[in-house]
Structures are given as structure tokens and as C-alpha cells.
Amino acid sequence: MIRRRAAALLLLLPFLLGSVGQAQAAGYRYWSFWERDGNRWTYATQGPSNTRPSDGDVQGFRFSVSEDSGDATRPRGATDFTTICAKTPARDGKKRVALVIDFGTTTDAPSGETPPTARTACAVVTPDATTADALASVAKPLRYDTNALLCAIAGYPRTGCGEQVTAEKKDAGTKDEDGPSLGLLAGVAVVAVLGGAAVWQARRRRDAS
């Protein structure tokens, strides 16, 4: 019986260890682009170079690590056009676009870099200007890659552009990272059962002698 249990645990061990690997989720570190729809942020369906906001629009950018648009992190901070553009009066032949620029957290920052403090800005641009134009007017330098992907706002980050990263995810109810991993616990269980089997065998031989 003990031998069978030990064998079963040995067979299960690769699957238990494999589940630890599944806790590693691939994501991407990048600037996401958002539009304010009423009282909530919505992930933009076009890039900032192809979006032409209207006077009074609120748009946001957030630097973070996420797997896809479904779990992208929204910009934080003030989001009301009246608040952001309170000191910027309307002008003929111009439009005002309220921008929220969230540089993210230290957790999402590339190695060796510290995210600047989040900021807001009221961009005053021509009526045909894109969001990229509005952003360039208040948060230079911008950096793009060869595919026109926005890589940096106000020079942050200094390097990198949408690179893939591996972030460890913890399911609800699991122990902290400092606690024993599932793989370790599985290994301990196997060792314990095998050790018990060895003791049982030794006693059996001793009793038989």
C-alpha cells in the first residue's frame, strides 16, 4: 500500500511542479492609451496617432505591465476636464484636450528606473490635431519604435518598448512568496512517503528475521 502511494505521488510530482510554472504569466511593459467615457475609462480602440479628440475630451496614458487590454491598468488621478483645464480658457481656432499621464508604480518600472509622479495637463492644439500631437505639446520628449508604438512619455522609460516580462501571479488564498512553494510541498510529501516506506520495509525485515 505504501509503495503504491509513493509511486502515485512520484507520478503526480511533475504535474504538481508544472502547476507552479503556470503561476508565471507572460505580460508586456508598455504605455496603454485610454479615453474617458462619462465617468469611466475605456481602452482606446485606436492609437494616439490616429485619434482626433474633440474640445473638452479627457484622455489618459498609463505605464504598466499587463497581459492584454483586458487586464490593463487604468490611469489614476484627476479625470475631470473642468478641473484639469480650469486655468486654460477656450481660444478661437484651438481645442483643449485634458490629459492624464500616469507613469505607473515601482513594481512596473524597468530595472534601475523610478517612475515620475503622475501628472495632468491641458493641451491646446489645432482642431485637426491628434492625441499624439496633444501629448507632444505637453510631455516631450516622446519616443516611438519603428512600428509607431509609443515607447516613452517625457523620456520615461529611458529604454525598452513593449518588452515581454514574466510576472508571478498569486491565486486568492495562496501563501505569500516567502512561504513554501507548491513544488517544495510536493517534494516534501514524496520524501515523507518514501521515508515511511523505507521504515516499514526495515521493520518488516527485522520482524521476519
N, C-alpha and C positions, 0 to 999 in steps of 0.2 A: 504493500500500500504506500509506504513512504517513498519507495523507489519510483512508483508511478507518479506521485505528487511532484517529486523532484524533477522527473522528466517533463511533466506538463509545464512546470514553471520555466524550465530551460527552453521549451518550445515557445512559450509566451514572451520570454525576455526580449527578443528582437522587436516584437510589436510594442511592448511597453517602452522600450528605448526609442522606438520610432515615433511614438506619440510625443516625446519630448521635442523631437525635431519639428513636429508640426506646430509647436508653440512659437516657432520662429517664422514670422510673416515678412515677406518682402514688401517694401514700400519705396516711395520716392521722395526726395527732399526737393521742394520746389515752391515757387510763388503761385498760389491759386488766385483766381480772379472772381470777384463776386459783384452782384448787383442787388441793390436794395429794392425789395418789392413790398411796399406797405411797411409792415413792422418786422419783416424778416429778411434775412439774407438768402439769396438763391445763387447757386453756382452758375456762372456765366456760360452761355452756350457758344459764344464766340470769343476769340482772343481780344485783348485790348486794342490791337492794331486794326481790328475790323469792326469795333463797336463805336458807334457815334452817339454819345449820350445827349440828352436834351438839357436845357437850362433847368436847374433845380434837382437834377438827378444826384443820387448818392451811390458811389461805387467803392469797392474795397479790395484790398490785397492782403493776403496772409501767407507768411512763410512758415512751412511746417513739413513734417513727414507724414505721408498718408498713402494708403494702398491705391485709392482711386477717388473719383469725385464723390462717391457715396459716403466716404468717411473723412473727407477733407475737413479741416478745422476752420471755422468761420472767424472773420476779423473781430477783434474786441474793441471796446471803447465807444466814444460818442458816435452816433449814426444819424443824427437829425440834421437835415440840410440847414434849417434855420439857425441851429447852434454853430455849425461849422462855418457857415458863410455869414454870420451875424455882422461882421465888420467889413464885409465886401459888398458894396452897393452894386445894383444892376447897372450895366452900361450898354449904350446903344451899339449894335453890331458885335456884341460879345455874349457869351453864355458862361454861366458859372456851374462848375461841377464840384460837388463835395467829395473828397477822397479820404478814405480811412486806410492807413498804411500800418499794418501790424507785423513787426519783424519777428514775431514768434517768441519761443522760450529757449532757455539754455539747453534743454533736452533735445530740441530740434536743430540747434545750431551746429554747423560743421566744426570739426575738431580745431581748437585754437581760436575760435571766434566767439564774440559776445554780441548778442542781438541788441541793436539800439532800442531806445524807448519808442513805443508806438506813437504815431503822430497822426494828426488830421490836417488837411489843407483845403483851401477853396481855390481851385484853379479857374482862372479867367482866360478863356480861349475863344477862337473864332467859331462861328456857328457850325462849320463843317469839320471841326477838329474831332479826332478820335480820342478814346480814353488814353491811349498811349501818348498822344500829344499833350493831353491834360496832365498826365503823370510826369512827363518830361519837363513841364513848365514849373513844377514844384518840388521834384525829388531827384534831380540829377546827382551823380551820373547813373544812367540806366545801362544795363548790359544784356545783350541778346546773343543767342547762338546762331549758327548758320541756318537753322530752320525757323528763325524768328521767335523762338521760345524765350520768354522773359526770364533772365537768369539772375539779375541783381537790380535792386532799387536803392538809390542813394549809396551805391557802392557796396551794398550788403547782399549776399556774402561776397568776399573778395574773389573766390574761385568756385568752380563747380557749377553744374547746371542740370537740374533734374536727375541727379545721380541716384542709382538704386542703393538702398540701405536695408539692413536687416534689423528689425526691431522685435524684441521679445515681448510677447503678449501674455498676460496672466488672466486665466479664466476666473470668474467670480468664485470665491470660496477657496482658492488655492493659497498656499503659503507664500510668504514674502520670498524674494530672491535669496535672502540669507538662509532660508530654511532648506531642508534636504530636498533634492530634486526627485522626480518620479523615477528616473533611471537609477539613482542611488538606492531608493527604497526597494525597487525591484531586485537589484543586485543583492541587497542585504537579505531579502526574503529567500532568494535562491540559496545563498550561502547558509542561511539558518536551516533550511530544509535539508540540504546536503549534509550539513554537520550533524543534524539529528539522525539522518540515515546512517551515517558512519558510526555514531554512538550505538545505535540499535544493533547494527551488524556486529560490533565488537562485543556487546553483551551476549548476543546470540551464540557467538563462537565460544565465549568464556563458559556459558552455561552448558554448552554441548560437550566441553572438554572434561 
